[in-house]
Amino acid sequence: MIRKIKLMKQLFTTIGRGIFLLFALTAGAQPEQEKILKVGIYEYPPFVMIDGEDFHGFDIDYIETIGLEMGKSVRYSLYKSSNSALKALKNGEVELAIGGLSVTESREEALDFSHSYYQSGLSIMVNRDNIPFFKSLVHALRDRAIFYTFATFLLFIILSGVVFWLCERKFMVNHKSGKSGIGQGMWLSYATATTIGYGDVAPRTPLGKLFTIPISLIGFIVIGSISGLVSSLMTMEQLSQYVLDVSDLKGKRVAYKGDTASEERIINHYAPTFKFEARRVESAQKAFDLLKSGNVDAFIHDAPLLLHHANGKGAGDLHVVGKMFENQIYAIAFRMDSDMQETIKRIQLKLQQRGLLDKLKPRYGI
């Protein structure tokens, strides 16, 4: 009997030790798991940039600092696009998603978001190549204002030629007939108005000499007007090739990146409103290449990415023009049932007070 009792004690002791050891192992493993912050990202310069197997950028620095405040290391999962990263978040593959994610009404219905950490919007990028001089000149000379100015000047030369003939005909030995005399008078009028003054013909009567004064003055005005008008029209022709605002996109070929929060807005609102041809591209780099080659006239995309490229690889070739429109805010995305949202929001406010965001913006040219 005593032996049975001892055996039962040993059995309970062994079971107890096993339960304790199992609890200790479980308790020891759990904190290690809790020290990792699983984050879904996608390539989106300058917020997320890939260098081999390393990630860097505005959002990488930001989330790393948040993870440090939480006492966690960040583990990244890379996805092809923002939509695929958000889909992975919904499926529980990651705990949060980041990378220049715009907060939209449709996304708010399925996800929660942190405080906004960046105010963004759409901008326009163009490649400003001057059109050839002679092409500008031909377009300018086809303008109606130029035609009417030349016609008026020709009529003025004809009328003043008649007046010169009437004043000088007794000295025109070889041009006493009306037809040839008027032609000689027109040549005198033209030479006077344009100040060419070849010296082959000149007024000899007092009345003819007196008449050269208003002709020369009118000539200065007309010639100056024609020169200024042609120059102005050529300048306008040059400027008409440039896009300075979204309203200048009419009739132009405009690239936009697919699979973004602004895609639907560009297709359904901006393209039909401003009457431009919208061309979908798979990547921003493809749009940059199309701009440089002249296959598109403009690229509409999120302002930070365009500014980063214009201040970096595209400097001197590509330019961001006009004011930012279609304002957006960037934030960290969570699942609806996430228990870390409030913690991260408090950390965000702390980091904002420290001025972290103001330090990151100039670092990445945004």
Buried (B, 14 or more C-beta within 10 A) or exposed (E): EEEEEEEEEEEEEEEEEEEEEEEEEEEEEEEEEEEEBBBBBBBBBBBBBBEEEEBBBBBBBBBBBBBEBBEBEBEBBBBEBBBBBBBBBBEEBBBBBBBBBBBBEEBEEEBBBBBBBBEBBBBBBBBEEEEEEEEBBEBBEEBEBBEEBEEEBEEBBEEBBBBBBBBBBEEBEEBEEEEEBBBBBBBBBBBBBBEEEEEEBBBEBEEBEEBBEEBBEBBEEBBEBBEEBBEEBBEEBBEEBBBEEBEBBEEBBBBBBEBBBBBEBBBEEBBEEBEBEBBBBEEBEBBBBBBBEEEBBBBBBBBBBBBBBBBEEBEEBBBBBBEBBBEBBBBBBBBEEBEBBEEBBEBBEEBEEEEBBEEBBEEBBB
